[in-house]
Amino acid sequence: MIKQLLGADIQATALISPDLPLRVNLTSLENIALIAQLHQHASWADASQRAQQLLSVMCADDIALKRDEDLSYMQRFVVKTARAIMLKRPLILIDRPACLLPDVFYPEVLSYILSSVHDEIPHYTIVDYHWNRPLYEHTK
C-alpha cells in the first residue's frame, strides 16, 4: 500500500513502521547514528553526536545506551523517528501509529514527539486506517 501511495517517490521518503525493526545488537544511539554513517558517510563522532542531539530534543537522553529489548514502545518509536530524521528526506511517512504505540494514547504521544522535533521534520504523513483520520486533524 505504501509503495502504491508513493509511487516513484519512495526514495524521497523516510519510513517509520512496525515492519522496520531496530538492529537488536546495537544500542539506540548506534541504531540512529548508523543511518548517517551509511547514507551520508558521516564519521562515527559526527553521527553519534547528531543522534544524541535528537534524543535530547525528544527528552530521551536516558535511552541512548539501551538495546531494543530494553525499550518501551514509546522509546522504540523515538528511536525510529530519530532514524527517519537522520535520513534527511523531504517526507517522513508514519505507518500505523497504533501498531507502533499500542500501550499509550498514541495521538497525544505522537503529537508530543513530533512537535518536539518539528524543526527537524520538513513534512510528514500518517498512513492509517480511514476511521482513524479524525485523530490526526492537528498534524502537518
Residue pairs with C-beta under 8 A, 6 or more apart in sequence:
1 127
2 10
2 15
2 17
2 93
2 95
2 127
3 10
5 127
6 12
6 13
6 93
9 91
12 89
12 90
12 91
13 89
13 91
13 92
13 93
14 83
14 84
14 85
14 87
14 89
14 91
14 92
14 93
15 84
15 92
15 93
15 95
16 77
16 80
16 81
16 83
16 84
16 92
16 93
16 94
16 95
16 100
17 80
17 93
17 94
17 95
17 96
17 100
18 95
18 96
18 99
18 100
19 95
20 80
21 68
22 28
22 31
22 68
22 71
22 76
22 79
22 80
23 30
23 31
23 34
23 68
24 67
24 68
24 69
25 67
26 34
26 67
27 64
27 65
27 66
27 67
28 55
28 60
28 63
28 64
28 65
28 66
28 67
28 71
28 75
28 79
29 48
29 51
29 52
29 55
29 64
29 65
30 48
31 68
31 79
31 83
32 47
32 51
32 54
32 55
32 79
32 82
32 83
32 86
33 42
33 44
33 47
33 48
33 50
33 51
33 86
34 47
35 47
35 83
35 86
35 87
36 42
36 46
36 47
36 50
36 51
36 86
37 43
37 44
37 47
39 86
39 87
39 88
40 47
40 88
42 50
47 86
50 86
51 64
51 82
51 86
52 61
52 64
54 82
54 85
54 86
54 117
54 120
55 61
55 63
55 64
55 78
55 82
57 116
57 117
57 120
58 78
58 81
58 82
58 113
58 116
58 117
59 116
60 75
60 78
63 71
63 75
63 78
63 79
66 75
68 76
71 79
72 103
73 100
73 101
73 102
73 103
73 104
74 101
74 103
74 104
74 109
74 113
76 100
77 100
77 101
77 109
77 113
78 113
80 100
81 92
81 113
81 114
81 117
84 92
85 92
85 117
85 120
85 121
90 122
90 123
91 122
91 123
91 124
91 125
92 121
92 123
92 124
92 125
93 124
93 125
93 126
93 127
94 100
94 110
94 124
94 125
94 126
94 127
95 127
96 127
96 128
96 129
97 106
97 107
97 110
97 126
97 128
98 106
98 128
98 132
100 106
101 109
101 110
107 135
107 136
110 126
110 139
111 138
111 139
114 121
114 124
114 139
114 140
118 140
121 140
123 140
124 139
124 140
126 136
126 139
128 135
128 136
